[in-house]
Amino acid sequence: MSQATDSETAAADTGVIRSVSGPVVTATDLDARMNDVVYVGDEGLMGEVIEIEGGVTTIQVYEETSGVGPGEPVENTGEPLTVDLGPGMLDTIYDGVQRPLDVLEEKMNSAFLDRGVDAPGIDLDEDWEFTPEVEAGDTVEPGDVVGTVPETVTIDHKVMVPPDEEGGVVAETKEGSFTVEEPVVVLEDGTEITMHQEWPVRDQRPTVEKETPTTPLVSGQRILDGLFPLAKGGTAAIPGPFGSGKTVTQQSLAKFADADIVVYIGCGERGNEMTEVIEDFPELQDPKTGNDLMARTCLIANTSNMPVAARESCVYTGITIAEHYRDMGYDVALMADSTSRWAEAMREISSRLEEMPGEEGYPAYLAARLSEFY
């Protein structure tokens, strides 16, 4: 009986491609839920379930789909799109689904990446020096800091009880050099806390309440501080046509704003502008500490020539990373350049799903998605 059940489960986890239309693929015979991550075709291209209607599952693929055709397999992981959270995210350049571009370039021995190539968001084999901040007998709750790791010369990564754990009484703590998957704190109920968390990108990190922003954000730009003051914990948008200086302003904010950590998302920005960020930031000195600016910066480079589906997801990837450092108590500046290209990505996916369009062809839920982000 168990063998038959296992066989049925395996069959349900694998479907067959029905049709391919750009980055959108439909599949049949696939037992999946909304937002499940799947691997499409013989090359195993990563995708995400975005619609289920009857026996047909619609998937947005985070890779170029040319050459993929009907009849090829689709494998369901049963898990949503998640990011790896832990030491090693700073001084790193990711794409929209948190694949480290420098690691992939070294793996491919080329700046041109093969389809289907993947790597963890953080190095699972690197050793980090862990110093506990709790001891046996202490009671910890979700979000409590149990220890620190020197992530860069500027930032100490605070290891926390994951928000989806219950917490409890500390039974054992360890000190020394460990990988992110080795337990560093053990609770009395047997729960093991590591330096590594995984979190679904489309789920908000839980908070008790949102406080009213009262502390000013010193932007480093006198015209902004004088005429358009910002608050820590607040949001702002820079409207304007192409070429008006929006990207330059955001780059200046990333360099000089009074923030502990910067997460800079190029969500569909043109290649030359994102290239400028990638080339400049590693050469710049942090005016606050005198160290390299990248020591407190995480870049997500998802330019216009990358698949539109990954462009749509990169904002959620950046938010999740920023929320993780926010939970540690750091002031985090999140830059998304630009929201208009993120909206264009949503419009393209919506049109391929044949959804009812709103104004200028954008999806009717565009305003809700953008306001939810801000």
C-alpha positions as semicolon CSV with decimal commas, in nm:
position;residue;x (nm);y (nm);z (nm)
1;M;0,000;0,000;0,000
2;S;0,280;0,242;0,092
3;Q;0,460;0,167;-0,235
4;A;0,152;0,254;-0,439
5;T;0,108;0,576;-0,240
6;D;0,469;0,676;-0,297
7;S;0,431;0,606;-0,669
8;E;0,114;0,815;-0,692
9;T;0,283;1,100;-0,506
10;A;0,584;1,091;-0,738
11;A;0,354;1,099;-1,041
12;A;0,162;1,398;-0,899
13;D;0,489;1,587;-0,850
14;T;0,576;1,560;-1,220
15;G;0,371;1,705;-1,505
16;V;0,407;1,759;-1,878
17;I;0,447;2,085;-2,071
18;R;0,135;2,167;-2,272
19;S;0,240;2,496;-2,437
20;V;0,512;2,763;-2,423
21;S;0,456;3,137;-2,478
22;G;0,769;3,336;-2,396
23;P;0,838;3,311;-2,021
24;V;0,491;3,161;-1,956
25;V;0,450;2,783;-1,972
26;T;0,136;2,576;-1,920
27;A;0,150;2,221;-1,789
28;T;-0,091;1,935;-1,731
29;D;-0,098;1,647;-1,480
30;L;0,090;1,860;-1,223
31;D;-0,030;1,858;-0,864
32;A;0,084;2,204;-0,752
33;R;-0,026;2,501;-0,542
34;M;-0,008;2,870;-0,618
35;N;0,347;3,012;-0,597
36;D;0,511;2,668;-0,587
37;V;0,859;2,659;-0,743
38;V;0,888;2,413;-1,032
39;Y;1,164;2,304;-1,269
40;V;1,061;2,316;-1,634
41;G;1,188;2,108;-1,927
42;D;1,483;1,879;-1,973
43;E;1,720;2,160;-1,865
44;G;1,539;2,215;-1,534
45;L;1,461;2,586;-1,574
46;M;1,333;2,744;-1,253
47;G;0,975;2,875;-1,258
48;E;0,685;2,964;-1,032
49;V;0,318;2,866;-1,046
50;I;0,106;3,176;-1,107
51;E;-0,232;3,030;-1,209
52;I;-0,422;2,703;-1,170
53;E;-0,739;2,650;-1,371
54;G;-0,892;2,307;-1,393
55;G;-0,619;2,062;-1,483
56;V;-0,394;2,327;-1,639
57;T;-0,112;2,491;-1,438
58;T;0,044;2,816;-1,561
59;I;0,408;2,882;-1,475
60;Q;0,627;3,188;-1,513
61;V;0,983;3,079;-1,591
62;Y;1,286;3,273;-1,467
63;E;1,492;3,183;-1,774
64;E;1,476;3,219;-2,152
65;T;1,246;2,940;-2,277
66;S;1,350;2,916;-2,644
67;G;1,388;2,554;-2,743
68;V;1,159;2,426;-2,468
69;G;0,861;2,246;-2,614
70;P;0,546;2,046;-2,534
71;G;0,596;1,702;-2,389
72;E;0,897;1,790;-2,174
73;P;0,866;1,722;-1,799
74;V;0,779;1,971;-1,524
75;E;0,891;1,885;-1,171
76;N;0,722;2,043;-0,869
77;T;0,924;2,113;-0,553
78;G;0,615;2,176;-0,340
79;E;0,779;2,484;-0,189
80;P;0,735;2,857;-0,263
81;L;1,013;3,080;-0,393
82;T;1,241;3,142;-0,095
83;V;1,566;3,324;-0,025
84;D;1,860;3,209;0,185
85;L;1,913;3,442;0,480
86;G;2,240;3,438;0,671
87;P;2,591;3,582;0,680
88;G;2,739;3,641;0,335
89;M;2,460;3,846;0,177
90;L;2,648;4,174;0,205
91;D;2,920;4,260;-0,048
92;T;2,735;4,033;-0,292
93;I;2,565;4,082;-0,629
94;Y;2,252;3,874;-0,693
95;D;2,005;3,839;-0,975
96;G;1,628;3,855;-0,921
97;V;1,595;3,510;-0,762
98;Q;1,903;3,547;-0,538
99;R;2,153;3,360;-0,753
100;P;2,500;3,500;-0,674
101;L;2,629;3,627;-1,007
102;D;2,998;3,617;-0,915
103;V;2,968;3,252;-0,808
104;L;2,786;3,160;-1,129
105;E;3,040;3,346;-1,341
106;E;3,320;3,148;-1,179
107;K;3,120;2,827;-1,219
108;M;3,060;2,894;-1,590
109;N;3,407;3,044;-1,643
110;S;3,223;3,307;-1,844
111;A;3,010;3,619;-1,800
112;F;2,743;3,447;-2,011
113;L;2,546;3,210;-1,789
114;D;2,402;2,880;-1,912
115;R;2,031;2,819;-1,867
116;G;1,934;2,615;-1,565
117;V;2,251;2,696;-1,370
118;D;2,191;2,759;-1,000
119;A;2,373;2,818;-0,673
120;P;2,269;2,883;-0,311
121;G;2,215;3,247;-0,212
122;I;2,483;3,215;0,057
123;D;2,785;2,987;0,076
124;L;2,674;2,680;0,272
125;D;3,030;2,552;0,317
126;E;3,204;2,868;0,443
127;D;3,297;2,882;0,813
128;W;3,187;3,182;1,021
129;E;3,306;3,277;1,369
130;F;3,003;3,262;1,601
131;T;2,991;3,433;1,942
132;P;2,686;3,346;2,156
133;E;2,492;3,616;2,339
134;V;2,275;3,377;2,540
135;E;2,361;3,097;2,779
136;A;2,201;2,778;2,907
137;G;1,887;2,851;3,105
138;D;1,794;3,170;2,917
139;T;1,449;3,192;2,761
140;V;1,435;3,308;2,399
141;E;1,143;3,404;2,176
142;P;1,106;3,441;1,798
143;G;1,325;3,727;1,676
144;D;1,558;3,726;1,979
145;V;1,930;3,754;1,904
146;V;2,123;3,447;2,020
147;G;2,467;3,542;1,887
148;T;2,670;3,748;1,641
149;V;2,894;3,683;1,342
150;P;3,138;3,937;1,189
151;E;2,987;3,935;0,838
152;T;3,200;4,222;0,704
153;V;3,443;4,472;0,853
154;T;3,144;4,704;0,898
155;I;2,847;4,485;0,993
156;D;2,798;4,214;1,255
157;H;2,534;3,964;1,144
158;K;2,297;3,893;1,433
159;V;2,178;3,533;1,449
160;M;1,813;3,527;1,557
161;V;1,552;3,274;1,657
162;P;1,353;3,230;1,332
163;P;1,013;3,406;1,342
164;D;0,834;3,080;1,258
165;E;0,986;2,897;1,558
166;E;0,825;2,897;1,903
167;G;1,140;2,966;2,106
168;G;1,194;2,819;2,453
169;V;1,467;2,761;2,709
170;V;1,830;2,740;2,591
171;A;1,988;2,403;2,665
172;E;2,326;2,448;2,493
173;T;2,525;2,718;2,316
174;K;2,836;2,679;2,103
175;E;3,120;2,914;2,025
176;G;3,369;2,896;1,743
177;S;3,380;2,844;1,369
178;F;3,079;2,683;1,202
179;T;2,902;2,664;0,867
180;V;2,560;2,828;0,839
181;E;2,384;2,489;0,854
182;E;2,549;2,367;1,175
183;P;2,350;2,423;1,498
184;V;2,494;2,694;1,722
185;V;2,217;2,702;1,984
186;V;2,001;2,412;2,101
187;L;1,677;2,454;2,296
188;E;1,547;2,216;2,561
189;D;1,277;2,084;2,327
190;G;1,547;1,982;2,079
191;T;1,505;2,276;1,841
192;E;1,836;2,357;1,672
193;I;1,908;2,716;1,572
194;T;2,155;2,772;1,289
195;M;2,292;3,083;1,118
196;H;2,080;3,002;0,812
197;Q;1,712;3,082;0,755
198;E;1,490;3,035;0,452
199;W;1,195;3,265;0,398
200;P;0,927;3,280;0,124
201;V;0,979;3,605;-0,066
202;R;0,607;3,680;-0,099
203;D;0,542;3,649;0,276
204;Q;0,608;3,951;0,495
205;R;0,839;3,899;0,788
206;P;0,610;3,919;1,096
207;T;0,606;4,239;1,303
208;V;0,423;4,340;1,619
209;E;0,325;4,683;1,490
210;K;0,437;4,954;1,249
211;E;0,553;5,256;1,444
212;T;0,495;5,609;1,321
213;P;0,826;5,735;1,172
214;T;0,967;6,019;1,380
215;T;1,344;6,005;1,320
216;P;1,468;6,196;1,015
217;L;1,677;6,021;0,752
218;V;1,974;6,243;0,676
219;S;2,004;6,182;0,304
220;G;2,336;6,361;0,248
221;Q;2,164;6,578;-0,015
222;R;2,084;6,924;0,120
223;I;1,805;6,990;-0,128
224;L;1,626;6,670;-0,017
225;D;1,681;6,730;0,354
226;G;1,568;7,091;0,321
227;L;1,272;7,065;0,083
228;F;1,171;6,694;0,076
229;P;1,269;6,549;0,415
230;L;1,247;6,172;0,461
231;A;1,191;5,971;0,779
232;K;1,352;5,647;0,887
233;G;1,080;5,388;0,845
234;G;0,908;5,598;0,580
235;T;0,882;5,563;0,204
236;A;0,940;5,795;-0,090
237;A;0,926;5,783;-0,469
238;I;1,121;5,986;-0,724
239;P;0,889;6,056;-1,020
240;G;1,013;6,178;-1,356
241;P;1,071;6,087;-1,719
242;F;1,361;5,881;-1,852
243;G;1,692;6,066;-1,823
244;S;1,577;6,312;-1,556
245;G;1,823;6,196;-1,290
246;K;1,621;5,949;-1,083
247;T;1,893;5,683;-1,088
248;V;2,167;5,935;-1,004
249;T;1,963;6,052;-0,704
250;Q;1,911;5,698;-0,582
251;Q;2,280;5,622;-0,619
252;S;2,363;5,933;-0,413
253;L;2,117;5,821;-0,144
254;A;2,276;5,476;-0,137
255;K;2,620;5,630;-0,095
256;F;2,551;5,904;0,160
257;A;2,219;5,840;0,339
258;D;2,228;5,784;0,715
259;A;2,156;5,409;0,695
260;D;2,344;5,112;0,835
261;I;2,276;4,884;0,536
262;V;2,177;4,946;0,174
263;V;1,985;4,698;-0,043
264;Y;1,993;4,829;-0,402
265;I;1,758;4,663;-0,650
266;G;1,799;4,718;-1,022
267;C;1,458;4,574;-1,114
268;G;1,473;4,604;-1,489
269;E;1,700;4,908;-1,506
270;R;1,909;4,939;-1,822
271;G;2,240;4,756;-1,830
272;N;2,465;5,060;-1,851
273;E;2,314;5,222;-1,542
274;M;2,335;4,905;-1,332
275;T;2,688;4,850;-1,462
276;E;2,780;5,192;-1,323
277;V;2,656;5,085;-0,979
278;I;2,843;4,754;-0,995
279;E;3,167;4,925;-1,103
280;D;3,146;5,228;-0,872
281;F;3,028;5,087;-0,541
282;P;3,322;4,846;-0,484
283;E;3,560;5,140;-0,541
284;L;3,383;5,386;-0,309
285;Q;3,465;5,452;0,053
286;D;3,186;5,454;0,309
287;P;3,176;5,809;0,451
288;K;3,046;5,672;0,784
289;T;3,314;5,411;0,852
290;G;3,595;5,468;0,602
291;N;3,562;5,106;0,486
292;D;3,447;4,988;0,142
293;L;3,088;5,089;0,069
294;M;3,008;4,735;-0,047
295;A;3,079;4,609;0,305
296;R;2,730;4,729;0,399
297;T;2,561;4,692;0,059
298;C;2,371;4,414;-0,119
299;L;2,311;4,460;-0,493
300;I;2,037;4,286;-0,691
301;A;2,113;4,330;-1,060
302;N;1,815;4,230;-1,271
303;T;1,844;4,442;-1,584
304;S;1,604;4,479;-1,877
305;N;1,767;4,205;-2,086
306;M;1,704;3,944;-1,816
307;P;1,383;3,735;-1,820
308;V;1,077;3,939;-1,733
309;A;0,961;3,692;-1,469
310;A;1,280;3,733;-1,268
311;R;1,241;4,109;-1,300
312;E;0,899;4,078;-1,138
313;S;1,031;3,872;-0,845
314;C;1,348;4,072;-0,774
315;V;1,163;4,337;-0,571
316;Y;1,030;4,069;-0,335
317;T;1,377;3,919;-0,304
318;G;1,520;4,259;-0,207
319;I;1,241;4,331;0,042
320;T;1,296;3,997;0,218
321;I;1,671;4,057;0,254
322;A;1,608;4,412;0,380
323;E;1,348;4,293;0,632
324;H;1,593;4,036;0,767
325;Y;1,849;4,306;0,850
326;R;1,572;4,532;0,982
327;D;1,477;4,256;1,226
328;M;1,834;4,270;1,360
329;G;1,779;4,635;1,454
330;Y;1,969;4,794;1,166
331;D;1,849;5,096;0,968
332;V;1,810;4,965;0,612
333;A;1,772;5,178;0,300
334;L;1,594;4,987;0,022
335;M;1,629;5,129;-0,331
336;A;1,422;4,995;-0,620
337;D;1,529;5,126;-0,961
338;S;1,287;5,152;-1,116
339;T;0,927;5,085;-1,014
340;S;0,807;5,162;-1,367
341;R;1,001;4,868;-1,515
342;W;0,873;4,645;-1,237
343;A;0,521;4,752;-1,342
344;E;0,607;4,677;-1,705
345;A;0,709;4,327;-1,605
346;M;0,376;4,275;-1,430
347;R;0,197;4,409;-1,741
348;E;0,374;4,163;-1,970
349;I;0,302;3,864;-1,745
350;S;-0,060;3,975;-1,703
351;S;-0,108;4,004;-2,080
352;R;0,035;3,656;-2,137
353;L;-0,215;3,526;-1,880
354;E;-0,489;3,696;-2,085
355;E;-0,611;3,887;-1,778
356;M;-0,851;4,179;-1,817
357;P;-0,626;4,485;-1,872
358;G;-0,661;4,817;-1,696
359;E;-0,541;5,158;-1,807
360;E;-0,272;5,149;-2,081
361;G;-0,272;4,769;-2,070
362;Y;-0,145;4,745;-1,713
363;P;-0,315;4,486;-1,489
364;A;-0,613;4,610;-1,291
365;Y;-0,436;4,518;-0,965
366;L;-0,129;4,730;-1,043
367;A;-0,211;5,003;-0,788
368;A;-0,266;4,744;-0,514
369;R;0,069;4,574;-0,584
370;L;0,261;4,903;-0,588
371;S;0,094;5,040;-0,275
372;E;0,160;4,710;-0,096
373;F;0,529;4,745;-0,184
374;Y;0,557;5,106;-0,066
